[in-house]
Amino acid sequence: MTIIFDDDFVEELDKIVDFIAIDSASRAAAFQVDIYTQIQAKIPFMPKKYRKNRHLKDDNVREFIYKGYVVPFRILSDDEIHILGIYKRNIWKSK
C-alpha cells in the first residue's frame, strides 16, 4: 500500500511540531516520528474502519485520530491512500 503525504499535511505537522518544541524538543521529535509510524502501521490495514469526514460528502475521505489530532485521508484505490492534513481544535479545510 502506498501512502502519499500531501504538502498541506507536512506543513501543518511542521507547525504542530514547532509548537510542541517550544516546551520540549525531544517530545516534539518523538511526536513527529510516532505519528508517521502510526499512520503507516494502522491506516493501510483497514482504512474504511475509520470515521467518515463530517464536512465532505465523500465516502472515501476518512479520519484517523492520534493523541487528539485528526488526520483526514482519502482512499484513492486499494493500493493508494492520500494523507490530506492534520488538525486539532481548528476546523480543517480541504483544498
FIGU-790226 format. One record per atom (N, C-alpha, C): residue in one letter; atom name; x, y, z. Coordinates in nm, 4 decimals. Layout:
BEGIN
resn=a; name=CA; xx=X; yy=Y; zz=Z
...
END
This chain:
BEGIN
resn=m; name=N; xx=0.0846; yy=-0.1177; zz=0.0000
resn=m; name=CA; xx=0.0000; yy=0.0000; zz=0.0000
resn=m; name=C; xx=0.0889; yy=0.1237; zz=0.0000
resn=t; name=N; xx=0.0589; yy=0.2150; zz=-0.0887
resn=t; name=CA; xx=0.1325; yy=0.3400; zz=-0.0985
resn=t; name=C; xx=0.0592; yy=0.4485; zz=-0.0208
resn=i; name=N; xx=0.1326; yy=0.5193; zz=0.0638
resn=i; name=CA; xx=0.0769; yy=0.6325; zz=0.1373
resn=i; name=C; xx=0.1453; yy=0.7582; zz=0.0868
resn=i; name=N; xx=0.0644; yy=0.8524; zz=0.0412
resn=i; name=CA; xx=0.1151; yy=0.9798; zz=-0.0096
resn=i; name=C; xx=0.0833; yy=1.0878; zz=0.0933
resn=f; name=N; xx=0.1851; yy=1.1583; zz=0.1386
resn=f; name=CA; xx=0.1669; yy=1.2665; zz=0.2348
resn=f; name=C; xx=0.1586; yy=1.3986; zz=0.1589
resn=d; name=N; xx=0.0413; yy=1.4603; zz=0.1618
resn=d; name=CA; xx=0.0183; yy=1.5871; zz=0.0948
resn=d; name=C; xx=0.1065; yy=1.6961; zz=0.1556
resn=d; name=N; xx=0.1426; yy=1.7947; zz=0.0755
resn=d; name=CA; xx=0.2227; yy=1.9072; zz=0.1250
resn=d; name=C; xx=0.1530; yy=1.9791; zz=0.2406
resn=d; name=N; xx=0.0196; yy=1.9878; zz=0.2343
resn=d; name=CA; xx=-0.0549; yy=2.0515; zz=0.3428
resn=d; name=C; xx=-0.0351; yy=1.9765; zz=0.4740
resn=f; name=N; xx=-0.0372; yy=1.8442; zz=0.4695
resn=f; name=CA; xx=-0.0136; yy=1.7643; zz=0.5901
resn=f; name=C; xx=0.1249; yy=1.7942; zz=0.6463
resn=v; name=N; xx=0.2251; yy=1.7944; zz=0.5608
resn=v; name=CA; xx=0.3621; yy=1.8168; zz=0.6050
resn=v; name=C; xx=0.3759; yy=1.9554; zz=0.6684
resn=e; name=N; xx=0.3175; yy=2.0578; zz=0.6054
resn=e; name=CA; xx=0.3252; yy=2.1938; zz=0.6590
resn=e; name=C; xx=0.2509; yy=2.2055; zz=0.7923
resn=e; name=N; xx=0.1318; yy=2.1485; zz=0.7996
resn=e; name=CA; xx=0.0536; yy=2.1553; zz=0.9229
resn=e; name=C; xx=0.1232; yy=2.0797; zz=1.0356
resn=l; name=N; xx=0.1808; yy=1.9639; zz=1.0043
resn=l; name=CA; xx=0.2532; yy=1.8867; zz=1.1054
resn=l; name=C; xx=0.3766; yy=1.9634; zz=1.1528
resn=d; name=N; xx=0.4476; yy=2.0290; zz=1.0609
resn=d; name=CA; xx=0.5651; yy=2.1082; zz=1.0990
resn=d; name=C; xx=0.5272; yy=2.2177; zz=1.1989
resn=k; name=N; xx=0.4130; yy=2.2829; zz=1.1781
resn=k; name=CA; xx=0.3672; yy=2.3873; zz=1.2705
resn=k; name=C; xx=0.3371; yy=2.3286; zz=1.4079
resn=i; name=N; xx=0.2740; yy=2.2122; zz=1.4101
resn=i; name=CA; xx=0.2430; yy=2.1460; zz=1.5373
resn=i; name=C; xx=0.3717; yy=2.1069; zz=1.6090
resn=v; name=N; xx=0.4652; yy=2.0492; zz=1.5357
resn=v; name=CA; xx=0.5930; yy=2.0073; zz=1.5943
resn=v; name=C; xx=0.6700; yy=2.1288; zz=1.6468
resn=d; name=N; xx=0.6706; yy=2.2386; zz=1.5720
resn=d; name=CA; xx=0.7370; yy=2.3613; zz=1.6185
resn=d; name=C; xx=0.6751; yy=2.4110; zz=1.7486
resn=f; name=N; xx=0.5421; yy=2.4039; zz=1.7577
resn=f; name=CA; xx=0.4735; yy=2.4481; zz=1.8790
resn=f; name=C; xx=0.5090; yy=2.3579; zz=1.9976
resn=i; name=N; xx=0.5105; yy=2.2284; zz=1.9770
resn=i; name=CA; xx=0.5470; yy=2.1347; zz=2.0848
resn=i; name=C; xx=0.6926; yy=2.1564; zz=2.1263
resn=a; name=N; xx=0.7780; yy=2.1888; zz=2.0298
resn=a; name=CA; xx=0.9215; yy=2.2080; zz=2.0561
resn=a; name=C; xx=0.9491; yy=2.3280; zz=2.1462
resn=i; name=N; xx=0.8562; yy=2.4226; zz=2.1517
resn=i; name=CA; xx=0.8739; yy=2.5366; zz=2.2425
resn=i; name=C; xx=0.8866; yy=2.4862; zz=2.3853
resn=d; name=N; xx=0.8108; yy=2.3833; zz=2.4177
resn=d; name=CA; xx=0.8136; yy=2.3243; zz=2.5514
resn=d; name=C; xx=0.9202; yy=2.2158; zz=2.5639
resn=s; name=N; xx=0.9301; yy=2.1301; zz=2.4610
resn=s; name=CA; xx=1.0237; yy=2.0174; zz=2.4682
resn=s; name=C; xx=1.0606; yy=1.9695; zz=2.3280
resn=a; name=N; xx=1.1859; yy=1.9882; zz=2.2912
resn=a; name=CA; xx=1.2324; yy=1.9459; zz=2.1584
resn=a; name=C; xx=1.2272; yy=1.7940; zz=2.1434
resn=s; name=N; xx=1.2586; yy=1.7220; zz=2.2491
resn=s; name=CA; xx=1.2577; yy=1.5757; zz=2.2398
resn=s; name=C; xx=1.1144; yy=1.5229; zz=2.2256
resn=r; name=N; xx=1.0196; yy=1.5837; zz=2.2954
resn=r; name=CA; xx=0.8793; yy=1.5428; zz=2.2817
resn=r; name=C; xx=0.8274; yy=1.5737; zz=2.1423
resn=a; name=N; xx=0.8698; yy=1.6861; zz=2.0863
resn=a; name=CA; xx=0.8282; yy=1.7237; zz=1.9514
resn=a; name=C; xx=0.8804; yy=1.6235; zz=1.8486
resn=a; name=N; xx=1.0057; yy=1.5871; zz=1.8614
resn=a; name=CA; xx=1.0652; yy=1.4901; zz=1.7690
resn=a; name=C; xx=0.9972; yy=1.3539; zz=1.7821
resn=a; name=N; xx=0.9691; yy=1.3134; zz=1.9045
resn=a; name=CA; xx=0.9024; yy=1.1847; zz=1.9270
resn=a; name=C; xx=0.7611; yy=1.1859; zz=1.8682
resn=f; name=N; xx=0.6901; yy=1.2974; zz=1.8841
resn=f; name=CA; xx=0.5550; yy=1.3087; zz=1.8284
resn=f; name=C; xx=0.5585; yy=1.2935; zz=1.6768
resn=q; name=N; xx=0.6526; yy=1.3591; zz=1.6119
resn=q; name=CA; xx=0.6625; yy=1.3535; zz=1.4660
resn=q; name=C; xx=0.6918; yy=1.2103; zz=1.4182
resn=v; name=N; xx=0.7841; yy=1.1440; zz=1.4824
resn=v; name=CA; xx=0.8160; yy=1.0057; zz=1.4454
resn=v; name=C; xx=0.6954; yy=0.9155; zz=1.4712
resn=d; name=N; xx=0.6332; yy=0.9320; zz=1.5872
resn=d; name=CA; xx=0.5196; yy=0.8478; zz=1.6250
resn=d; name=C; xx=0.4017; yy=0.8618; zz=1.5296
resn=i; name=N; xx=0.3702; yy=0.9829; zz=1.4890
resn=i; name=CA; xx=0.2520; yy=0.9992; zz=1.4038
resn=i; name=C; xx=0.2753; yy=0.9360; zz=1.2666
resn=y; name=N; xx=0.3940; yy=0.9513; zz=1.2111
resn=y; name=CA; xx=0.4239; yy=0.8847; zz=1.0837
resn=y; name=C; xx=0.4177; yy=0.7320; zz=1.0996
resn=t; name=N; xx=0.4730; yy=0.6831; zz=1.2094
resn=t; name=CA; xx=0.4724; yy=0.5388; zz=1.2354
resn=t; name=C; xx=0.3297; yy=0.4867; zz=1.2487
resn=q; name=N; xx=0.2465; yy=0.5569; zz=1.3248
resn=q; name=CA; xx=0.1084; yy=0.5148; zz=1.3453
resn=q; name=C; xx=0.0275; yy=0.5177; zz=1.2155
resn=i; name=N; xx=0.0456; yy=0.6219; zz=1.1366
resn=i; name=CA; xx=-0.0253; yy=0.6321; zz=1.0079
resn=i; name=C; xx=0.0117; yy=0.5144; zz=0.9188
resn=q; name=N; xx=0.1402; yy=0.4871; zz=0.9072
resn=q; name=CA; xx=0.1857; yy=0.3812; zz=0.8179
resn=q; name=C; xx=0.1512; yy=0.2422; zz=0.8697
resn=a; name=N; xx=0.1372; yy=0.2273; zz=1.0006
resn=a; name=CA; xx=0.1074; yy=0.0957; zz=1.0576
resn=a; name=C; xx=-0.0422; yy=0.0660; zz=1.0618
resn=k; name=N; xx=-0.1245; yy=0.1673; zz=1.0832
resn=k; name=CA; xx=-0.2657; yy=0.1413; zz=1.1089
resn=k; name=C; xx=-0.3592; yy=0.1679; zz=0.9909
resn=i; name=N; xx=-0.3419; yy=0.2781; zz=0.9227
resn=i; name=CA; xx=-0.4381; yy=0.3145; zz=0.8174
resn=i; name=C; xx=-0.4431; yy=0.2127; zz=0.7035
resn=p; name=N; xx=-0.3311; yy=0.1647; zz=0.6515
resn=p; name=CA; xx=-0.3377; yy=0.0713; zz=0.5383
resn=p; name=C; xx=-0.4090; yy=-0.0606; zz=0.5685
resn=f; name=N; xx=-0.4071; yy=-0.1039; zz=0.6938
resn=f; name=CA; xx=-0.4646; yy=-0.2326; zz=0.7287
resn=f; name=C; xx=-0.6155; yy=-0.2378; zz=0.7003
resn=m; name=N; xx=-0.6900; yy=-0.1408; zz=0.7473
resn=m; name=CA; xx=-0.8346; yy=-0.1356; zz=0.7241
resn=m; name=C; xx=-0.8787; yy=0.0110; zz=0.7162
resn=p; name=N; xx=-0.8503; yy=0.0785; zz=0.6072
resn=p; name=CA; xx=-0.8785; yy=0.2221; zz=0.6008
resn=p; name=C; xx=-1.0261; yy=0.2594; zz=0.6135
resn=k; name=N; xx=-1.1155; yy=0.1717; zz=0.5744
resn=k; name=CA; xx=-1.2585; yy=0.2053; zz=0.5804
resn=k; name=C; xx=-1.3186; yy=0.1904; zz=0.7197
resn=k; name=N; xx=-1.2401; yy=0.1441; zz=0.8161
resn=k; name=CA; xx=-1.2923; yy=0.1322; zz=0.9523
resn=k; name=C; xx=-1.2951; yy=0.2674; zz=1.0237
resn=y; name=N; xx=-1.2225; yy=0.3643; zz=0.9717
resn=y; name=CA; xx=-1.2163; yy=0.4948; zz=1.0355
resn=y; name=C; xx=-1.3393; yy=0.5778; zz=0.9980
resn=r; name=N; xx=-1.3720; yy=0.6721; zz=1.0847
resn=r; name=CA; xx=-1.4938; yy=0.7501; zz=1.0644
resn=r; name=C; xx=-1.4859; yy=0.8353; zz=0.9381
resn=k; name=N; xx=-1.6031; yy=0.8579; zz=0.8795
resn=k; name=CA; xx=-1.6125; yy=0.9438; zz=0.7617
resn=k; name=C; xx=-1.5963; yy=1.0883; zz=0.8041
resn=n; name=N; xx=-1.5383; yy=1.1677; zz=0.7170
resn=n; name=CA; xx=-1.5252; yy=1.3110; zz=0.7409
resn=n; name=C; xx=-1.6637; yy=1.3736; zz=0.7403
resn=r; name=N; xx=-1.6938; yy=1.4533; zz=0.8408
resn=r; name=CA; xx=-1.8274; yy=1.5114; zz=0.8546
resn=r; name=C; xx=-1.8530; yy=1.6272; zz=0.7598
resn=h; name=N; xx=-1.7476; yy=1.6899; zz=0.7104
resn=h; name=CA; xx=-1.7647; yy=1.8095; zz=0.6288
resn=h; name=C; xx=-1.7714; yy=1.7798; zz=0.4788
resn=l; name=N; xx=-1.7014; yy=1.6777; zz=0.4376
resn=l; name=CA; xx=-1.7007; yy=1.6418; zz=0.2962
resn=l; name=C; xx=-1.8001; yy=1.5286; zz=0.2722
resn=k; name=N; xx=-1.8661; yy=1.5333; zz=0.1624
resn=k; name=CA; xx=-1.9651; yy=1.4297; zz=0.1300
resn=k; name=C; xx=-1.9016; yy=1.3239; zz=0.0399
resn=d; name=N; xx=-1.7920; yy=1.2659; zz=0.0879
resn=d; name=CA; xx=-1.7164; yy=1.1679; zz=0.0110
resn=d; name=C; xx=-1.6885; yy=1.0477; zz=0.1011
resn=d; name=N; xx=-1.7430; yy=0.9322; zz=0.0657
resn=d; name=CA; xx=-1.7233; yy=0.8120; zz=0.1469
resn=d; name=C; xx=-1.5776; yy=0.7681; zz=0.1549
resn=n; name=N; xx=-1.4948; yy=0.8151; zz=0.0641
resn=n; name=CA; xx=-1.3544; yy=0.7759; zz=0.0639
resn=n; name=C; xx=-1.2657; yy=0.8686; zz=0.1461
resn=v; name=N; xx=-1.3226; yy=0.9714; zz=0.2064
resn=v; name=CA; xx=-1.2458; yy=1.0592; zz=0.2943
resn=v; name=C; xx=-1.2777; yy=1.0186; zz=0.4371
resn=r; name=N; xx=-1.1751; yy=0.9719; zz=0.5070
resn=r; name=CA; xx=-1.1886; yy=0.9207; zz=0.6435
resn=r; name=C; xx=-1.0971; yy=0.9994; zz=0.7365
resn=e; name=N; xx=-1.1104; yy=0.9740; zz=0.8667
resn=e; name=CA; xx=-1.0304; yy=1.0463; zz=0.9652
resn=e; name=C; xx=-0.9668; yy=0.9503; zz=1.0658
resn=f; name=N; xx=-0.8370; yy=0.9618; zz=1.0800
resn=f; name=CA; xx=-0.7593; yy=0.8865; zz=1.1771
resn=f; name=C; xx=-0.7318; yy=0.9805; zz=1.2950
resn=i; name=N; xx=-0.7552; yy=0.9340; zz=1.4168
resn=i; name=CA; xx=-0.7335; yy=1.0162; zz=1.5358
resn=i; name=C; xx=-0.6079; yy=0.9675; zz=1.6067
resn=y; name=N; xx=-0.5198; yy=1.0628; zz=1.6386
resn=y; name=CA; xx=-0.3968; yy=1.0291; zz=1.7113
resn=y; name=C; xx=-0.3696; yy=1.1377; zz=1.8153
resn=k; name=N; xx=-0.3749; yy=1.1010; zz=1.9412
resn=k; name=CA; xx=-0.3497; yy=1.1931; zz=2.0532
resn=k; name=C; xx=-0.4310; yy=1.3218; zz=2.0406
resn=g; name=N; xx=-0.5553; yy=1.3092; zz=2.0014
resn=g; name=CA; xx=-0.6442; yy=1.4244; zz=1.9894
resn=g; name=C; xx=-0.6337; yy=1.4984; zz=1.8573
resn=y; name=N; xx=-0.5393; yy=1.4613; zz=1.7740
resn=y; name=CA; xx=-0.5239; yy=1.5230; zz=1.6420
resn=y; name=C; xx=-0.6003; yy=1.4411; zz=1.5397
resn=v; name=N; xx=-0.6652; yy=1.5094; zz=1.4484
resn=v; name=CA; xx=-0.7424; yy=1.4451; zz=1.3429
resn=v; name=C; xx=-0.6607; yy=1.4494; zz=1.2146
resn=v; name=N; xx=-0.6446; yy=1.3338; zz=1.1521
resn=v; name=CA; xx=-0.5690; yy=1.3224; zz=1.0276
resn=v; name=C; xx=-0.6657; yy=1.2748; zz=0.9186
resn=p; name=N; xx=-0.7189; yy=1.3680; zz=0.8376
resn=p; name=CA; xx=-0.8076; yy=1.3264; zz=0.7286
resn=p; name=C; xx=-0.7260; yy=1.2632; zz=0.6151
resn=f; name=N; xx=-0.7820; yy=1.1589; zz=0.5564
resn=f; name=CA; xx=-0.7150; yy=1.0928; zz=0.4440
resn=f; name=C; xx=-0.8181; yy=1.0472; zz=0.3425
resn=r; name=N; xx=-0.7731; yy=1.0354; zz=0.2185
resn=r; name=CA; xx=-0.8601; yy=0.9905; zz=0.1092
resn=r; name=C; xx=-0.8100; yy=0.8562; zz=0.0592
resn=i; name=N; xx=-0.9022; yy=0.7624; zz=0.0471
resn=i; name=CA; xx=-0.8709; yy=0.6321; zz=-0.0099
resn=i; name=C; xx=-0.8848; yy=0.6470; zz=-0.1612
resn=l; name=N; xx=-0.7724; yy=0.6441; zz=-0.2310
resn=l; name=CA; xx=-0.7741; yy=0.6630; zz=-0.3761
resn=l; name=C; xx=-0.7997; yy=0.5324; zz=-0.4499
resn=s; name=N; xx=-0.7468; yy=0.4233; zz=-0.3959
resn=s; name=CA; xx=-0.7662; yy=0.2914; zz=-0.4549
resn=s; name=C; xx=-0.7303; yy=0.1879; zz=-0.3489
resn=d; name=N; xx=-0.7361; yy=0.0615; zz=-0.3841
resn=d; name=CA; xx=-0.6978; yy=-0.0434; zz=-0.2892
resn=d; name=C; xx=-0.5498; yy=-0.0387; zz=-0.2541
resn=d; name=N; xx=-0.4729; yy=0.0318; zz=-0.3360
resn=d; name=CA; xx=-0.3281; yy=0.0364; zz=-0.3154
resn=d; name=C; xx=-0.2740; yy=0.1754; zz=-0.2822
resn=e; name=N; xx=-0.3606; yy=0.2761; zz=-0.2687
resn=e; name=CA; xx=-0.3097; yy=0.4118; zz=-0.2501
resn=e; name=C; xx=-0.3989; yy=0.4928; zz=-0.1563
resn=i; name=N; xx=-0.3339; yy=0.5574; zz=-0.0590
resn=i; name=CA; xx=-0.4015; yy=0.6447; zz=0.0368
resn=i; name=C; xx=-0.3292; yy=0.7783; zz=0.0366
resn=h; name=N; xx=-0.4070; yy=0.8854; zz=0.0389
resn=h; name=CA; xx=-0.3536; yy=1.0206; zz=0.0353
resn=h; name=C; xx=-0.3828; yy=1.0869; zz=0.1702
resn=i; name=N; xx=-0.2788; yy=1.1188; zz=0.2467
resn=i; name=CA; xx=-0.2943; yy=1.1857; zz=0.3757
resn=i; name=C; xx=-0.3088; yy=1.3347; zz=0.3472
resn=l; name=N; xx=-0.4233; yy=1.3919; zz=0.3835
resn=l; name=CA; xx=-0.4588; yy=1.5271; zz=0.3409
resn=l; name=C; xx=-0.4118; yy=1.6379; zz=0.4343
resn=g; name=N; xx=-0.4168; yy=1.6150; zz=0.5639
resn=g; name=CA; xx=-0.3819; yy=1.7214; zz=0.6578
resn=g; name=C; xx=-0.3831; yy=1.6705; zz=0.8002
resn=i; name=N; xx=-0.3721; yy=1.7649; zz=0.8946
resn=i; name=CA; xx=-0.3798; yy=1.7325; zz=1.0367
resn=i; name=C; xx=-0.4278; yy=1.8573; zz=1.1099
resn=y; name=N; xx=-0.5166; yy=1.8355; zz=1.2063
resn=y; name=CA; xx=-0.5646; yy=1.9477; zz=1.2861
resn=y; name=C; xx=-0.6098; yy=1.8975; zz=1.4223
resn=k; name=N; xx=-0.6331; yy=1.9947; zz=1.5125
resn=k; name=CA; xx=-0.6823; yy=1.9560; zz=1.6448
resn=k; name=C; xx=-0.8103; yy=2.0319; zz=1.6747
resn=r; name=N; xx=-0.8005; yy=2.1526; zz=1.7197
resn=r; name=CA; xx=-0.9205; yy=2.2266; zz=1.7575
resn=r; name=C; xx=-0.9751; yy=2.3150; zz=1.6468
resn=n; name=N; xx=-0.8902; yy=2.3514; zz=1.5546
resn=n; name=CA; xx=-0.9375; yy=2.4319; zz=1.4428
resn=n; name=C; xx=-1.0146; yy=2.3432; zz=1.3457
resn=i; name=N; xx=-1.0868; yy=2.4034; zz=1.2550
resn=i; name=CA; xx=-1.1607; yy=2.3270; zz=1.1558
resn=i; name=C; xx=-1.0735; yy=2.3158; zz=1.0323
resn=w; name=N; xx=-1.0497; yy=2.1923; zz=0.9912
resn=w; name=CA; xx=-0.9669; yy=2.1672; zz=0.8733
resn=w; name=C; xx=-1.0468; yy=2.1961; zz=0.7482
resn=k; name=N; xx=-0.9821; yy=2.2604; zz=0.6518
resn=k; name=CA; xx=-1.0481; yy=2.2908; zz=0.5257
resn=k; name=C; xx=-0.9729; yy=2.2214; zz=0.4137
resn=s; name=N; xx=-1.0459; yy=2.1429; zz=0.3369
resn=s; name=CA; xx=-0.9881; yy=2.0745; zz=0.2211
resn=s; name=C; xx=-0.9578; yy=2.1763; zz=0.1127
resn=k; name=N; xx=-0.8484; yy=2.1538; zz=0.0420
resn=k; name=CA; xx=-0.8118; yy=2.2452; zz=-0.0677
resn=k; name=C; xx=-0.8403; yy=2.1810; zz=-0.2001
END
